[in-house]
């Protein structure tokens, strides 16, 4: 029983997943601090309202706190923007640079000049029209 558990824990993907969760939690804390301590006060300085939680309206004796929703929405958009511009956009640019450095694979087919069908690159005669192929 313990041998199976040990094998399960020591598999590469379980350890990779555990590392990803820990790093993800740490990165989440960094992004939350960045948004809460830098971006939100900066926007508050521009707009003039640091907190919308006091915004509410009353409807038939119920209090609708739409300011809390606005705070959550703004926080979500700021976090999504911070993640996109610090992680996604640089990774996409890096992947494009990596892809530009690779040579495309050699073609495996060519087009028959007589019938315009796709045939194997080494074919001496077209299998569709029988036309001899240039070497």
TORKOL-4160 file (C-alpha; in steps of 0.2 Angstrom, whole numbers, padded with zeros to 4 digits, m for minus):
135
<pt num="1" X="0000" Y="0000" Z="0000"/>
<pt num="2" X="0014" Y="0012" Z="0004"/>
<pt num="3" X="0024" Y="0007" Z="m0011"/>
<pt num="4" X="0010" Y="0012" Z="m0022"/>
<pt num="5" X="0008" Y="0029" Z="m0013"/>
<pt num="6" X="0026" Y="0032" Z="m0014"/>
<pt num="7" X="0026" Y="0029" Z="m0033"/>
<pt num="8" X="0011" Y="0040" Z="m0035"/>
<pt num="9" X="0019" Y="0054" Z="m0026"/>
<pt num="10" X="0036" Y="0053" Z="m0035"/>
<pt num="11" X="0029" Y="0053" Z="m0052"/>
<pt num="12" X="0035" Y="0068" Z="m0061"/>
<pt num="13" X="0018" Y="0076" Z="m0065"/>
<pt num="14" X="0012" Y="0076" Z="m0047"/>
<pt num="15" X="0027" Y="0085" Z="m0041"/>
<pt num="16" X="0026" Y="0097" Z="m0056"/>
<pt num="17" X="0008" Y="0100" Z="m0051"/>
<pt num="18" X="0012" Y="0104" Z="m0033"/>
<pt num="19" X="0026" Y="0116" Z="m0038"/>
<pt num="20" X="0014" Y="0125" Z="m0050"/>
<pt num="21" X="0001" Y="0127" Z="m0036"/>
<pt num="22" X="0014" Y="0134" Z="m0024"/>
<pt num="23" X="0021" Y="0146" Z="m0037"/>
<pt num="24" X="0003" Y="0150" Z="m0043"/>
<pt num="25" X="m0002" Y="0155" Z="m0025"/>
<pt num="26" X="0014" Y="0166" Z="m0023"/>
<pt num="27" X="0011" Y="0174" Z="m0040"/>
<pt num="28" X="m0007" Y="0177" Z="m0035"/>
<pt num="29" X="m0001" Y="0186" Z="m0019"/>
<pt num="30" X="0011" Y="0197" Z="m0029"/>
<pt num="31" X="m0002" Y="0202" Z="m0042"/>
<pt num="32" X="m0015" Y="0205" Z="m0029"/>
<pt num="33" X="m0002" Y="0216" Z="m0020"/>
<pt num="34" X="0002" Y="0225" Z="m0036"/>
<pt num="35" X="m0016" Y="0229" Z="m0040"/>
<pt num="36" X="m0021" Y="0234" Z="m0022"/>
<pt num="37" X="m0005" Y="0244" Z="m0017"/>
<pt num="38" X="0000" Y="0251" Z="m0034"/>
<pt num="39" X="m0013" Y="0251" Z="m0048"/>
<pt num="40" X="m0029" Y="0255" Z="m0037"/>
<pt num="41" X="m0021" Y="0270" Z="m0028"/>
<pt num="42" X="m0014" Y="0276" Z="m0045"/>
<pt num="43" X="m0032" Y="0275" Z="m0053"/>
<pt num="44" X="m0039" Y="0283" Z="m0037"/>
<pt num="45" X="m0027" Y="0298" Z="m0039"/>
<pt num="46" X="m0033" Y="0300" Z="m0057"/>
<pt num="47" X="m0052" Y="0297" Z="m0054"/>
<pt num="48" X="m0053" Y="0304" Z="m0037"/>
<pt num="49" X="m0063" Y="0290" Z="m0029"/>
<pt num="50" X="m0052" Y="0277" Z="m0021"/>
<pt num="51" X="m0066" Y="0266" Z="m0015"/>
<pt num="52" X="m0084" Y="0263" Z="m0022"/>
<pt num="53" X="m0090" Y="0252" Z="m0008"/>
<pt num="54" X="m0101" Y="0266" Z="m0001"/>
<pt num="55" X="m0111" Y="0267" Z="m0017"/>
<pt num="56" X="m0128" Y="0259" Z="m0014"/>
<pt num="57" X="m0146" Y="0261" Z="m0017"/>
<pt num="58" X="m0162" Y="0256" Z="m0008"/>
<pt num="59" X="m0176" Y="0247" Z="m0017"/>
<pt num="60" X="m0192" Y="0242" Z="m0007"/>
<pt num="61" X="m0182" Y="0241" Z="0010"/>
<pt num="62" X="m0168" Y="0232" Z="0003"/>
<pt num="63" X="m0150" Y="0239" Z="0001"/>
<pt num="64" X="m0142" Y="0235" Z="m0016"/>
<pt num="65" X="m0123" Y="0238" Z="m0013"/>
<pt num="66" X="m0118" Y="0240" Z="m0031"/>
<pt num="67" X="m0102" Y="0249" Z="m0026"/>
<pt num="68" X="m0095" Y="0232" Z="m0019"/>
<pt num="69" X="m0098" Y="0225" Z="m0036"/>
<pt num="70" X="m0089" Y="0239" Z="m0045"/>
<pt num="71" X="m0074" Y="0237" Z="m0033"/>
<pt num="72" X="m0074" Y="0218" Z="m0037"/>
<pt num="73" X="m0076" Y="0221" Z="m0056"/>
<pt num="74" X="m0062" Y="0234" Z="m0056"/>
<pt num="75" X="m0050" Y="0223" Z="m0046"/>
<pt num="76" X="m0054" Y="0209" Z="m0058"/>
<pt num="77" X="m0050" Y="0219" Z="m0073"/>
<pt num="78" X="m0034" Y="0226" Z="m0065"/>
<pt num="79" X="m0028" Y="0209" Z="m0061"/>
<pt num="80" X="m0032" Y="0202" Z="m0078"/>
<pt num="81" X="m0023" Y="0216" Z="m0086"/>
<pt num="82" X="m0008" Y="0214" Z="m0075"/>
<pt num="83" X="m0007" Y="0195" Z="m0078"/>
<pt num="84" X="m0009" Y="0198" Z="m0097"/>
<pt num="85" X="0004" Y="0212" Z="m0098"/>
<pt num="86" X="0017" Y="0204" Z="m0087"/>
<pt num="87" X="0015" Y="0185" Z="m0091"/>
<pt num="88" X="0004" Y="0182" Z="m0107"/>
<pt num="89" X="0011" Y="0195" Z="m0119"/>
<pt num="90" X="0029" Y="0192" Z="m0115"/>
<pt num="91" X="0027" Y="0173" Z="m0117"/>
<pt num="92" X="0018" Y="0175" Z="m0133"/>
<pt num="93" X="0032" Y="0187" Z="m0140"/>
<pt num="94" X="0045" Y="0174" Z="m0134"/>
<pt num="95" X="0036" Y="0160" Z="m0143"/>
<pt num="96" X="0035" Y="0170" Z="m0159"/>
<pt num="97" X="0054" Y="0173" Z="m0158"/>
<pt num="98" X="0057" Y="0155" Z="m0155"/>
<pt num="99" X="0046" Y="0150" Z="m0170"/>
<pt num="100" X="0055" Y="0162" Z="m0181"/>
<pt num="101" X="0071" Y="0154" Z="m0177"/>
<pt num="102" X="0065" Y="0137" Z="m0183"/>
<pt num="103" X="0066" Y="0131" Z="m0201"/>
<pt num="104" X="0050" Y="0124" Z="m0208"/>
<pt num="105" X="0050" Y="0105" Z="m0212"/>
<pt num="106" X="0054" Y="0099" Z="m0229"/>
<pt num="107" X="0038" Y="0097" Z="m0240"/>
<pt num="108" X="0032" Y="0079" Z="m0243"/>
<pt num="109" X="0020" Y="0083" Z="m0257"/>
<pt num="110" X="0021" Y="0093" Z="m0273"/>
<pt num="111" X="0008" Y="0098" Z="m0286"/>
<pt num="112" X="0006" Y="0090" Z="m0303"/>
<pt num="113" X="0008" Y="0104" Z="m0316"/>
<pt num="114" X="m0005" Y="0095" Z="m0328"/>
<pt num="115" X="m0019" Y="0091" Z="m0316"/>
<pt num="116" X="m0015" Y="0102" Z="m0301"/>
<pt num="117" X="m0017" Y="0087" Z="m0289"/>
<pt num="118" X="m0006" Y="0084" Z="m0274"/>
<pt num="119" X="0006" Y="0070" Z="m0276"/>
<pt num="120" X="0021" Y="0063" Z="m0266"/>
<pt num="121" X="0037" Y="0073" Z="m0268"/>
<pt num="122" X="0047" Y="0058" Z="m0276"/>
<pt num="123" X="0033" Y="0053" Z="m0288"/>
<pt num="124" X="0040" Y="0051" Z="m0306"/>
<pt num="125" X="0022" Y="0049" Z="m0313"/>
<pt num="126" X="0006" Y="0057" Z="m0307"/>
<pt num="127" X="m0006" Y="0044" Z="m0300"/>
<pt num="128" X="m0021" Y="0055" Z="m0305"/>
<pt num="129" X="m0018" Y="0059" Z="m0323"/>
<pt num="130" X="m0002" Y="0048" Z="m0327"/>
<pt num="131" X="0008" Y="0063" Z="m0333"/>
<pt num="132" X="0027" Y="0061" Z="m0331"/>
<pt num="133" X="0034" Y="0072" Z="m0317"/>
<pt num="134" X="0050" Y="0082" Z="m0319"/>
<pt num="135" X="0064" Y="0077" Z="m0308"/>
